[in-house]
Amino acid sequence: MSKQSMREEAERLIRETMERKAIVVKQGNTRIEATCGKCGAPNRVSAARGQTRVKFACKECGHKQETL
């Protein structure tokens, strides 16, 4: 089986299960990788759907800030 035929088969199977309502696609929260503006530590922040800026406190130094 070539890659193209495997891709077409996968798309066909997904389409059929969507028509039977066996699969439900949900939209959840977004995870933002933010860096602290004070100490530079990486932070993982969860944002609700539709939000672009989220307030958080750094896990390392506790500095309160907003994501960009």
C-alpha positions as CSV (number, residue, x, y, z in Angstrom):
1,M,0.0,0.0,0.0
2,S,1.4,3.4,-0.9
3,K,1.2,6.4,1.3
4,Q,-1.4,8.1,-0.8
5,S,-3.7,5.0,-0.7
6,M,-3.2,4.7,3.1
7,R,-4.1,8.4,3.5
8,E,-7.3,8.0,1.4
9,E,-8.3,4.9,3.3
10,A,-7.8,6.8,6.7
11,E,-9.9,9.8,5.4
12,R,-12.6,7.5,4.2
13,L,-12.8,5.7,7.6
14,I,-12.9,9.0,9.5
15,R,-15.7,10.3,7.2
16,E,-17.7,7.2,7.7
17,T,-17.5,7.2,11.5
18,M,-18.3,11.0,11.5
19,E,-21.5,10.2,9.5
20,R,-22.5,7.4,12.0
21,K,-21.9,9.9,14.9
22,A,-19.6,7.4,16.5
23,I,-16.9,10.0,16.9
24,V,-17.4,13.4,18.5
25,V,-15.0,16.2,18.0
26,K,-14.7,18.5,21.0
27,Q,-12.8,21.8,21.5
28,G,-11.0,22.1,24.8
29,N,-8.7,24.5,26.6
30,T,-5.5,25.7,25.0
31,R,-2.1,25.2,26.6
32,I,0.3,28.1,26.3
33,E,4.0,27.8,26.9
34,A,5.0,31.1,28.5
35,T,8.3,32.3,29.8
36,C,8.6,34.4,33.0
37,G,9.5,38.0,32.3
38,K,11.4,38.2,35.6
39,C,13.5,35.0,35.9
40,G,13.0,33.4,32.4
41,A,11.6,30.1,33.7
42,P,9.3,28.2,31.3
43,N,5.6,27.9,32.5
44,R,2.7,26.0,31.0
45,V,-0.5,27.9,31.3
46,S,-4.0,26.7,30.4
47,A,-6.4,29.2,28.6
48,A,-10.1,28.8,28.0
49,R,-11.3,28.7,24.4
50,G,-11.3,32.2,22.9
51,Q,-9.0,33.8,25.4
52,T,-5.7,35.2,24.2
53,R,-4.3,36.7,27.4
54,V,-4.3,34.8,30.6
55,K,-3.0,35.9,34.1
56,F,-0.6,33.5,35.8
57,A,2.0,33.4,38.5
58,C,5.5,32.0,37.7
59,K,6.1,28.6,39.3
60,E,9.7,29.4,40.1
61,C,9.7,33.0,41.5
62,G,5.9,33.6,42.0
63,H,6.0,36.8,39.8
64,K,2.4,37.6,38.7
65,Q,2.0,38.5,35.0
66,E,-0.1,38.0,31.8
67,T,0.7,35.9,28.7
68,L,1.2,37.6,25.4
